[in-house]
Amino acid sequence: MKTNNSFGFLLFLSLVAFACTDTPEKVGMVETEEVTEEHLVIISEDGADNTLTQEEADNGWTLLFDGKSMDMWRIFNSDTLFGWEVKDGEMVALGTAGLEGLGSDIVSKEEFTNFELSLEWKVSEAGNSGVFFNVVEGEDLHAVYESGPEYQLIDDIGFPMKLEEWQKSGANYAMHPPVVVNSKAVGQWNHTKITVNNGKVTHELNGMEVVSYELWTPEWEALKQEGKWKDVPTYGAAKSGHLALQDHGNQSWFKNIKVRRLD
Protein backbone atom coordinates (compact mmCIF):
# COMPACT_ATOMS: atom_id res chain seq x y z
CA MET A 1 0.00 0.00 0.00
CA LYS A 2 2.82 2.41 0.81
CA THR A 3 4.46 1.85 -2.59
CA ASN A 4 1.18 2.30 -4.49
CA ASN A 5 0.36 5.56 -2.70
CA SER A 6 3.81 6.99 -3.51
CA PHE A 7 3.44 6.05 -7.16
CA GLY A 8 0.01 7.68 -7.35
CA PHE A 9 1.26 10.88 -5.72
CA LEU A 10 4.22 11.12 -8.12
CA LEU A 11 1.92 10.56 -11.09
CA PHE A 12 -0.33 13.40 -9.86
CA LEU A 13 2.63 15.79 -9.55
CA SER A 14 3.81 14.89 -13.05
CA LEU A 15 0.40 15.69 -14.53
CA VAL A 16 0.25 19.05 -12.73
CA ALA A 17 3.76 19.98 -13.92
CA PHE A 18 2.87 19.06 -17.52
CA ALA A 19 -0.29 21.18 -17.41
CA CYS A 20 1.63 24.19 -16.14
CA THR A 21 4.20 24.14 -18.95
CA ASP A 22 1.76 25.19 -21.68
CA THR A 23 3.18 28.13 -23.64
CA PRO A 24 1.42 31.51 -24.12
CA GLU A 25 1.01 30.74 -27.82
CA LYS A 26 -0.95 27.57 -27.03
CA VAL A 27 -3.43 29.30 -24.76
CA GLY A 28 -3.76 32.53 -26.78
CA MET A 29 -2.04 34.76 -24.25
CA VAL A 30 0.23 37.74 -24.89
CA GLU A 31 3.87 36.68 -24.92
CA THR A 32 6.42 39.00 -23.32
CA GLU A 33 9.72 38.69 -25.17
CA GLU A 34 11.93 41.29 -23.51
CA VAL A 35 11.46 43.98 -20.88
CA THR A 36 14.17 46.37 -19.74
CA GLU A 37 14.06 50.01 -18.70
CA GLU A 38 14.62 51.17 -22.28
CA HIS A 39 13.47 48.21 -24.39
CA LEU A 40 9.97 46.78 -24.22
CA VAL A 41 8.66 44.15 -26.62
CA ILE A 42 5.29 42.51 -26.02
CA ILE A 43 4.07 40.30 -28.86
CA SER A 44 0.43 39.46 -29.42
CA GLU A 45 -1.09 37.50 -32.28
CA ASP A 46 -4.53 39.07 -31.82
CA GLY A 47 -3.45 42.72 -32.25
CA ALA A 48 -4.23 43.71 -28.67
CA ASP A 49 -3.60 47.30 -27.61
CA ASN A 50 -0.09 48.15 -26.42
CA THR A 51 1.49 45.11 -28.05
CA LEU A 52 3.47 44.41 -31.20
CA THR A 53 2.90 41.96 -33.98
CA GLN A 54 5.70 39.50 -34.63
CA GLU A 55 6.46 41.36 -37.88
CA GLU A 56 6.80 44.69 -36.03
CA ALA A 57 9.13 43.13 -33.48
CA ASP A 58 11.23 41.54 -36.24
CA ASN A 59 11.51 44.96 -37.92
CA GLY A 60 12.87 46.61 -34.79
CA TRP A 61 9.79 48.21 -33.26
CA THR A 62 9.61 48.47 -29.47
CA LEU A 63 7.00 49.82 -27.08
CA LEU A 64 7.11 52.92 -24.89
CA PHE A 65 3.96 51.94 -22.99
CA ASP A 66 2.70 48.53 -21.90
CA GLY A 67 -0.80 49.64 -20.87
CA LYS A 68 -0.01 49.10 -17.20
CA SER A 69 2.70 51.49 -16.08
CA MET A 70 4.55 54.64 -17.17
CA ASP A 71 7.99 53.29 -16.31
CA MET A 72 9.37 54.45 -19.67
CA TRP A 73 8.50 58.12 -18.92
CA ARG A 74 9.18 60.87 -16.40
CA ILE A 75 8.43 64.56 -15.91
CA PHE A 76 10.52 66.99 -17.96
CA ASN A 77 13.59 68.14 -16.01
CA SER A 78 12.71 65.77 -13.17
CA ASP A 79 13.03 62.17 -12.03
CA THR A 80 9.45 62.09 -10.77
CA LEU A 81 6.07 61.52 -12.40
CA PHE A 82 2.83 63.32 -11.61
CA GLY A 83 -0.24 64.71 -13.38
CA TRP A 84 -0.74 61.47 -15.32
CA GLU A 85 -2.38 58.12 -14.71
CA VAL A 86 -2.84 54.78 -16.41
CA LYS A 87 -6.47 53.76 -16.76
CA ASP A 88 -8.04 51.01 -18.88
CA GLY A 89 -4.79 50.48 -20.78
CA GLU A 90 -4.47 54.17 -21.66
CA MET A 91 -1.96 56.81 -20.61
CA VAL A 92 -3.95 59.84 -19.44
CA ALA A 93 -2.83 63.44 -18.99
CA LEU A 94 -5.06 64.75 -16.21
CA GLY A 95 -4.88 68.40 -17.29
CA THR A 96 -3.52 69.63 -13.98
CA ALA A 97 -0.68 71.68 -15.49
CA GLY A 98 -2.88 74.59 -16.53
CA LEU A 99 -3.35 76.19 -19.91
CA GLU A 100 0.23 77.45 -20.02
CA GLY A 101 1.29 73.84 -20.49
CA LEU A 102 4.01 73.94 -17.86
CA GLY A 103 4.66 71.46 -15.10
CA SER A 104 3.37 68.06 -16.21
CA ASP A 105 4.90 67.47 -19.62
CA ILE A 106 6.54 64.06 -19.76
CA VAL A 107 9.61 62.87 -21.67
CA SER A 108 10.81 59.44 -22.66
CA LYS A 109 13.68 58.18 -20.54
CA GLU A 110 15.35 57.09 -23.77
CA GLU A 111 16.73 59.52 -26.36
CA PHE A 112 16.41 59.19 -30.14
CA THR A 113 18.03 60.60 -33.27
CA ASN A 114 16.55 58.96 -36.38
CA PHE A 115 13.32 57.08 -35.75
CA GLU A 116 9.71 56.31 -36.57
CA LEU A 117 7.15 56.96 -33.82
CA SER A 118 3.61 55.61 -33.98
CA LEU A 119 0.86 56.25 -31.43
CA GLU A 120 -2.87 56.72 -30.98
CA TRP A 121 -4.39 59.72 -29.21
CA LYS A 122 -7.57 61.60 -28.40
CA VAL A 123 -8.26 64.83 -26.56
CA SER A 124 -11.09 66.13 -24.42
CA GLU A 125 -13.57 68.69 -25.76
CA ALA A 126 -11.64 71.90 -26.56
CA GLY A 127 -8.49 69.93 -25.74
CA ASN A 128 -4.96 70.79 -26.80
CA SER A 129 -1.78 68.71 -26.59
CA GLY A 130 1.28 67.79 -28.59
CA VAL A 131 3.99 65.24 -29.37
CA PHE A 132 7.58 66.50 -29.37
CA PHE A 133 10.97 65.16 -30.39
CA ASN A 134 14.62 66.21 -29.98
CA VAL A 135 13.71 67.59 -26.56
CA VAL A 136 16.65 68.53 -24.36
CA GLU A 137 16.70 69.46 -20.69
CA GLY A 138 18.57 71.94 -18.53
CA GLU A 139 18.25 74.67 -15.92
CA ASP A 140 17.68 77.30 -18.60
CA LEU A 141 14.90 75.30 -20.28
CA HIS A 142 11.45 75.44 -18.71
CA ALA A 143 9.24 73.60 -21.21
CA VAL A 144 9.56 70.90 -23.84
CA TYR A 145 8.54 73.33 -26.62
CA GLU A 146 11.62 75.47 -26.04
CA SER A 147 13.72 72.83 -27.78
CA GLY A 148 11.54 70.19 -29.43
CA PRO A 149 9.51 70.60 -32.63
CA GLU A 150 5.86 69.78 -32.00
CA TYR A 151 3.32 67.63 -33.78
CA GLN A 152 0.10 69.40 -32.82
CA LEU A 153 -2.88 67.56 -31.30
CA ILE A 154 -6.07 69.57 -30.82
CA ASP A 155 -9.85 69.57 -30.97
CA ASP A 156 -10.04 71.10 -34.45
CA ILE A 157 -13.84 71.40 -34.32
CA GLY A 158 -14.62 72.47 -30.78
CA PHE A 159 -11.62 74.60 -29.80
CA PRO A 160 -13.05 77.86 -28.39
CA MET A 161 -10.68 80.21 -30.24
CA LYS A 162 -9.93 80.65 -33.93
CA LEU A 163 -7.13 78.37 -34.98
CA GLU A 164 -4.38 79.37 -37.37
CA GLU A 165 -3.57 76.73 -39.95
CA TRP A 166 -0.28 75.97 -38.18
CA GLN A 167 -2.23 75.25 -34.97
CA LYS A 168 -4.35 72.44 -36.39
CA SER A 169 -3.88 68.72 -35.79
CA GLY A 170 -0.89 67.27 -37.58
CA ALA A 171 0.87 70.63 -37.98
CA ASN A 172 4.49 71.26 -37.13
CA TYR A 173 3.27 73.78 -34.57
CA ALA A 174 3.95 77.43 -35.47
CA MET A 175 6.00 76.35 -38.49
CA HIS A 176 4.30 74.11 -41.06
CA PRO A 177 0.51 73.76 -41.44
CA PRO A 178 -0.98 70.42 -42.47
CA VAL A 179 -1.94 70.09 -46.14
CA VAL A 180 -5.25 68.66 -44.96
CA VAL A 181 -6.99 68.42 -41.59
CA ASN A 182 -8.34 64.92 -41.15
CA SER A 183 -8.49 64.53 -37.39
CA LYS A 184 -11.45 62.69 -35.91
CA ALA A 185 -14.12 64.09 -33.62
CA VAL A 186 -13.57 64.29 -29.87
CA GLY A 187 -13.85 60.88 -28.25
CA GLN A 188 -12.47 59.00 -31.27
CA TRP A 189 -8.93 57.68 -31.56
CA ASN A 190 -6.52 59.26 -34.04
CA HIS A 191 -3.39 57.58 -35.35
CA THR A 192 -0.19 59.60 -35.63
CA LYS A 193 3.13 58.67 -37.16
CA ILE A 194 6.25 60.83 -37.07
CA THR A 195 9.37 59.96 -39.06
CA VAL A 196 12.66 61.76 -38.46
CA ASN A 197 15.59 60.65 -40.60
CA ASN A 198 18.73 62.74 -41.04
CA GLY A 199 16.76 65.95 -40.57
CA LYS A 200 13.92 65.01 -42.89
CA VAL A 201 10.60 64.93 -41.04
CA THR A 202 7.16 63.70 -42.05
CA HIS A 203 3.90 63.84 -40.12
CA GLU A 204 1.13 61.36 -40.85
CA LEU A 205 -2.40 61.62 -39.44
CA ASN A 206 -4.91 58.82 -39.80
CA GLY A 207 -3.02 57.27 -42.69
CA MET A 208 -2.32 60.47 -44.64
CA GLU A 209 0.93 62.42 -44.91
CA VAL A 210 0.01 65.95 -43.82
CA VAL A 211 3.39 67.65 -43.25
CA SER A 212 6.87 67.22 -44.70
CA TYR A 213 9.89 69.41 -43.99
CA GLU A 214 13.63 69.35 -43.47
CA LEU A 215 15.31 70.66 -40.35
CA TRP A 216 18.14 73.20 -40.38
CA THR A 217 17.90 74.15 -44.06
CA PRO A 218 17.99 77.85 -45.08
CA GLU A 219 14.23 77.65 -45.69
CA TRP A 220 13.64 76.22 -42.22
CA GLU A 221 15.88 78.84 -40.60
CA ALA A 222 14.06 81.63 -42.43
CA LEU A 223 10.67 80.30 -41.32
CA LYS A 224 11.89 80.12 -37.73
CA GLN A 225 13.16 83.69 -37.78
CA GLU A 226 9.89 84.99 -39.22
CA GLY A 227 7.64 83.32 -36.65
CA LYS A 228 7.02 82.44 -33.05
CA TRP A 229 10.45 80.94 -32.40
CA LYS A 230 12.63 83.82 -33.58
CA ASP A 231 13.64 84.66 -29.99
CA VAL A 232 14.04 81.04 -28.86
CA PRO A 233 17.52 79.98 -30.01
CA THR A 234 17.16 76.51 -28.48
CA TYR A 235 14.09 75.68 -30.58
CA GLY A 236 14.89 72.91 -33.06
CA ALA A 237 18.63 73.18 -32.42
CA ALA A 238 19.25 69.69 -31.05
CA LYS A 239 20.13 66.83 -33.40
CA SER A 240 18.69 64.25 -30.99
CA GLY A 241 16.83 64.11 -27.71
CA HIS A 242 13.82 62.86 -25.80
CA LEU A 243 10.31 62.32 -27.08
CA ALA A 244 7.69 64.24 -25.11
CA LEU A 245 3.94 64.35 -24.52
CA GLN A 246 2.30 67.54 -23.38
CA ASP A 247 -0.12 68.32 -20.56
CA HIS A 248 -1.67 71.59 -21.75
CA GLY A 249 -4.34 71.88 -19.09
CA ASN A 250 -6.79 69.54 -20.83
CA GLN A 251 -7.23 65.81 -20.64
CA SER A 252 -5.63 63.75 -23.38
CA TRP A 253 -5.26 60.01 -23.85
CA PHE A 254 -2.51 57.92 -25.49
CA LYS A 255 -2.01 54.24 -26.29
CA ASN A 256 -0.09 51.97 -28.67
CA ILE A 257 3.08 54.07 -28.41
CA LYS A 258 5.65 52.34 -30.61
CA VAL A 259 9.07 53.46 -31.83
CA ARG A 260 11.64 52.12 -34.28
CA ARG A 261 15.20 53.41 -34.57
CA LEU A 262 16.46 54.19 -38.05
CA ASP A 263 20.13 54.71 -37.14
N, C-alpha and C positions, 0 to 999 in steps of 0.2 A: 504493500500500500504506500509506503514512504517513497519508493522509487517511482511509482505511477504518478503520485501527486507532484513530484519534482518535474517530471517530464511534461505534465500538463501545464504547469506554471511557466516553464521555459517556452513552450509552444505559444502560450498566450502573449508573453513578452515579445516574441519574434513577430507575431502578427501585428501588434501595436506599433513596433518599430517600422515595419514595412509600410503601414498605412501612413505614418508620419513623414515618409520620405518622398511623397508625391511632389513634383515640381510645380512652380507657379503656372507654367505653360499648360500643364495637364488640368488644372482646376480653374483656368481662366482668370487668374489673378494678375495684377501688375507686377512685373519683375524689376527689382532695383538692381542695376548693374554696378554703379559706382557712385559713391557719395563722399565728397570731401568738402572743405570750406569753399573752394573755388571751382568745383567741378561736379555737377549733378546730372546724372543720366538715369531717367526712369522710363523704361520701355513698356508700352502697352499695345497689345494687338487690336484692342477695340476702340482706339482713338480717344481715350478718356482725357478730360482736361488735365493740364499740367503734367503731361507725359510726352514722350517722344515715340514715333514709330521706329521700327528697326532701321528703316532706310535713313531717317533723319540722324539717328545715332551713328550709323556707318559713315555718313557724310560730315560728321564733326559737330553736329548741333549738341548743345548742352542746355540745361534749364537754369534759370535764375529764380525760380519759385516752384516749390513742390506742392502748393495748395495747403500746406499745413503750418509752415513757419516762414519767417522773414530773415532767416539766418544769413542769407546772401546779401543783405542790405543793412545800411545804418544811416543815421542822420548826417547830413552834410556838415563837415567840419567837426564831427563828434564821433565818439565810439558808442553812443547810446541809440535808442530807437523809441520814438514816441509819436503820437498823433496818427498812428496807423493801427490797423488790426487785420487779422485773417478771419474771414467768416465765410462759411459755405464754399471753401476752396477758392476764395477770391481775396486779393490784396486790396484793402480799402483805405483810402485817405479820408480821414474823418472831418477834414475841413476846419481844424482848430487853429491853423496858422494865421487866419485872417486874410483879407483880400489883397494885402501887399505881397502875399506869397513868400513870407520869410518865416523860418523857424522849423518847419516840418518837412522840408524837401529831403528826399532820401537819395543816396548814391549806392551804386554797386560796390561791394568790397573789392572786386576785381577791376582792373583797368584794361582798356582795349584801344587798338590802333586802327586796323582794318577789319571790318566785321559786317555781318548781317544780323539785324535784330528784328525779331518778330514777336508781336504781342497783341492781345485783345484788350479793349478798353470801353468804358462807357462813363458818362458824367451825369451828375444830377441836373435837374432843371436849372437853367441859367448858369450851368457849371463851366469851369475853366481850368485847364491843367496843361501839362506838357511833358514831352519826353526829350531828354537832353543827352548829348554825348560830348566827349573831350572835355569833361568837367574837371577842373583842378581846384585844389583847396589851399587855404592859407589865411593868415591873420588879416590880410588886406582884402580878402574876398568874403562877401557877406551873403551871397546868393548864388545858386547854380547858374543863373542866366548871365552872370558877369563874365563867365568864361565859355560856357557850352552853348553851341547853336541849339535851337529848340524846334522840335516838331510839334506844332500846335494842336491841342485837343480842346474842343469847345462845343457848347450847345449852339450850333449855327442858326437854329430857328428861334429859340426862346431866349437868347441872350438879351438883357434889358437895354443895352446901348448899341448904337450903330457900329457895325464891325467894318474895319478896313479890309480890303482883300487879303492883305498879309497877316490878318488876325484869324482867318478862318481855318477850319480843321484841315490838317495836312500841310499847311504853310510852313516854310522856314521863317519863323516868327520875325516880323519887322524887317525881313529881307526879301524873300521870294514868295509871292502868292501862289496858291495852287491853280493849275490850269482848269480844274473843275472841282466843285465842292460836292462830294458824294458821301458825306457822313450820314449816318442813320439817326433816326429820331431818338430822343432821350429814352433810356430804358432798354435800348437795343445794343448789342455788342458790335463794335467796329473792329476791323483787323488792320493793323499798321505794320509796315515793314520799312526799315531804314537800312540802307546799304552805304557804307563808307569804305572806299577803297582808293588809297593813294590820293586823297583829297577830293575825289569825285563822289558826290553824294546824290542819292535818289530817295525820294519819299513815295511810298505806295500807300493807298488808302482803299480798303475794301476791293483789292484786286486790280486797282488802276494806278499807274504812275502819275502822280500829280505835281511833283516838283523834281527838278534836276539842276544841279549847280556844281561848281568846282571851287573849293576853298583856295584862298590865298592868291588868286589870279588878279591881274589889274582890274578886271571888271568887278570882282568881288570886293576888292579894296575900295574902289570908287563907290560902290553901293553902300558899304559900311560907313564911309565918311559923309555920305549924303543923308544918312538916316539916324535912327535912334541910338546907334552904337558909336557914333563919332567921338564921344568923350569917354568911351570905355575901352582903353587899349588892350585889356585882357580878353575882350570878347573874340572868340574864334581863333585865338593865337596859338593854343596848344595843339600839338600834332597827335596827342593821345590823351586818354584820361578815363574818368569814370562815366558810366551811364547814370542818369538821374531821372526821377519821377517827382513831379511837383505837387505840393499841397498849396492850392491857391485860394483857400478859404471856402471851397466847395467840396462836396463829396465826389470822389471818383473811384472807379473800380478797375482792377487789372487782373488778368489771368493769362495762362499759356505764354509766359515770357521765356523766349528761346533765343539763343545767340550762337553764332558760328564765326570763328576767327577765319580771316582770309589771309593772314600773314604767317 
